[in-house]
C-alpha cells in the first residue's frame, strides 16, 4: 500500500516552487562513475521487496544514462540479492549497476537522447489525444 494522505493538507497564497528533487539513485550511479575502484564490477545500489518498483527504477536509470552499455558505459539490471536483516536472510530484488568506461562508443549517447526525446514526444501526443477524446 502506498503512503498517501488525502484531503486539504496545506494552503499557500501562491503555488510553491518545484523542489527539483532528483532520484538518490542518480548520485549513487555518478559516484560509481567517479570512483575507479568501483569500475568493472557489478554493484547492488538498492533492493526492493517487489520486482515491479525495482524494474521501474532500472528503467528510470536507463532513460537517463542509456539503454545500452555503449551509450555511457553503464548497464542496469534487476536480479535477486540476499539481504541480512534482523538476524535473518531475506531474498530481495536488487538493482544492479555495472560501469565500464571502455565500452562507451562515441555518438551512442547522443543517439540515445534523441530516441528518448522522440519517445517522450510520442507519449505526450498519446496522452493529449486520449484527453481530447475523453473531453
C-alpha positions as CSV (number, residue, x, y, z in Angstrom):
1,X,0.0,0.0,0.0
2,X,1.3,3.4,-0.9
3,X,2.0,6.0,1.8
4,X,-0.6,8.7,0.8
5,X,-2.8,11.2,2.6
6,X,-5.9,12.7,1.0
7,X,-7.6,16.0,1.8
8,X,-6.6,19.6,2.1
9,X,-3.3,19.3,3.9
10,X,-1.7,22.7,3.2
11,X,-2.7,26.2,1.9
12,X,-0.5,28.9,0.5
13,X,-1.2,32.2,-1.3
14,X,0.8,31.1,-4.4
15,X,1.8,27.9,-6.0
16,X,5.0,26.6,-4.3
17,X,8.2,26.3,-6.3
18,X,9.2,22.9,-7.5
19,X,11.8,21.3,-5.2
20,X,13.8,20.0,-8.2
21,X,14.2,16.7,-6.5
22,X,16.2,14.0,-8.2
23,X,16.5,10.4,-7.5
24,X,19.1,9.4,-5.0
25,X,20.0,6.6,-7.4
26,X,21.5,9.2,-9.8
27,X,24.0,10.2,-7.1
28,X,24.9,6.6,-6.4
29,X,25.5,5.9,-10.1
30,X,27.5,9.1,-10.6
31,X,29.6,8.1,-7.5
32,X,30.4,4.8,-9.1
33,X,31.4,6.6,-12.3
34,X,33.8,8.8,-10.4
35,X,35.5,6.0,-8.4
36,X,37.8,3.9,-10.5
37,X,37.9,1.3,-7.7
38,X,34.2,0.6,-8.5
39,X,34.6,0.2,-12.2
40,X,34.1,-3.1,-14.0
41,X,32.3,-4.8,-11.1
42,X,28.6,-5.3,-10.5
43,X,27.2,-3.3,-7.6
44,X,23.8,-3.5,-6.0
45,X,22.7,0.1,-5.2
46,X,19.2,-0.6,-3.9
47,X,16.9,-3.5,-3.1
48,X,13.2,-3.9,-3.2
49,X,10.7,-6.3,-1.7
50,X,8.7,-6.4,-5.0
51,X,10.1,-6.7,-8.5
52,X,8.0,-4.0,-10.2
53,X,9.5,-1.0,-8.4
54,X,13.0,-2.4,-8.9
55,X,12.3,-2.7,-12.6
56,X,10.8,0.8,-12.7
57,X,13.9,2.2,-11.1
58,X,16.2,0.4,-13.5
59,X,14.1,1.8,-16.4
60,X,14.4,5.3,-15.0
61,X,18.2,4.9,-14.9
62,X,18.3,3.6,-18.4
63,X,16.3,6.6,-19.6
64,X,18.8,9.0,-18.1
65,X,22.1,7.1,-18.6
66,X,21.4,5.0,-21.7
67,X,19.8,1.7,-22.5
68,X,22.9,0.0,-23.9
69,X,26.4,-0.2,-22.3
70,X,27.8,1.5,-25.4
71,X,25.8,4.7,-24.6
72,X,27.6,5.7,-21.4
73,X,29.4,2.6,-20.2
74,X,26.6,1.7,-17.8
75,X,24.4,-1.4,-17.6
76,X,21.4,-1.7,-15.2
77,X,19.8,-5.0,-14.2
78,X,17.3,-6.3,-11.6
79,X,18.4,-9.6,-10.1
80,X,17.8,-11.3,-6.8
81,X,20.0,-10.4,-3.8
82,X,20.2,-11.9,-0.3
83,X,20.0,-9.2,2.4
84,X,20.7,-9.8,6.1
85,X,18.2,-8.0,8.3
86,X,17.5,-8.6,12.0
87,X,19.3,-11.9,12.1
88,X,17.6,-13.4,9.1
89,X,18.4,-13.5,5.4
90,X,15.8,-12.1,3.1
91,X,15.6,-12.6,-0.7
92,X,15.0,-9.2,-2.4
93,X,15.1,-7.7,-5.9
94,X,18.4,-5.9,-6.2
95,X,19.0,-3.0,-8.6
96,X,22.5,-3.7,-10.0
97,X,24.8,-1.3,-11.9
98,X,27.9,-2.1,-13.9
99,X,30.2,0.6,-15.2
100,X,33.0,0.1,-17.8
101,X,34.0,3.4,-19.4
102,X,36.0,1.5,-22.1
103,X,32.7,0.2,-23.5
104,X,31.4,3.7,-24.5
105,X,31.0,4.2,-28.2
106,X,31.3,7.8,-29.3
107,X,28.0,9.2,-30.6
108,X,25.8,6.5,-29.0
109,X,24.7,8.6,-26.0
110,X,23.6,11.4,-28.4
111,X,21.5,8.8,-30.4
112,X,20.0,7.6,-27.1
113,X,19.0,11.2,-26.1
114,X,17.3,11.7,-29.5
115,X,15.4,8.4,-29.2
116,X,14.3,9.2,-25.6
117,X,13.0,12.7,-26.6
118,X,11.1,11.2,-29.5
119,X,9.6,8.5,-27.3
120,X,8.5,11.2,-24.8
121,X,7.1,13.4,-27.6
122,X,5.0,10.4,-28.9
123,X,3.8,9.6,-25.4
124,X,2.8,13.2,-24.8
125,X,0.8,13.1,-28.1
126,X,-1.0,9.9,-27.0
127,X,-1.9,11.5,-23.7
128,X,-3.1,14.7,-25.4
129,X,-5.2,12.6,-27.8
130,X,-6.7,10.5,-25.0
131,X,-7.6,13.6,-23.1
132,X,-9.2,15.2,-26.2
133,X,-11.3,12.1,-26.9
134,X,-12.3,11.9,-23.2
135,X,-13.4,15.6,-23.1
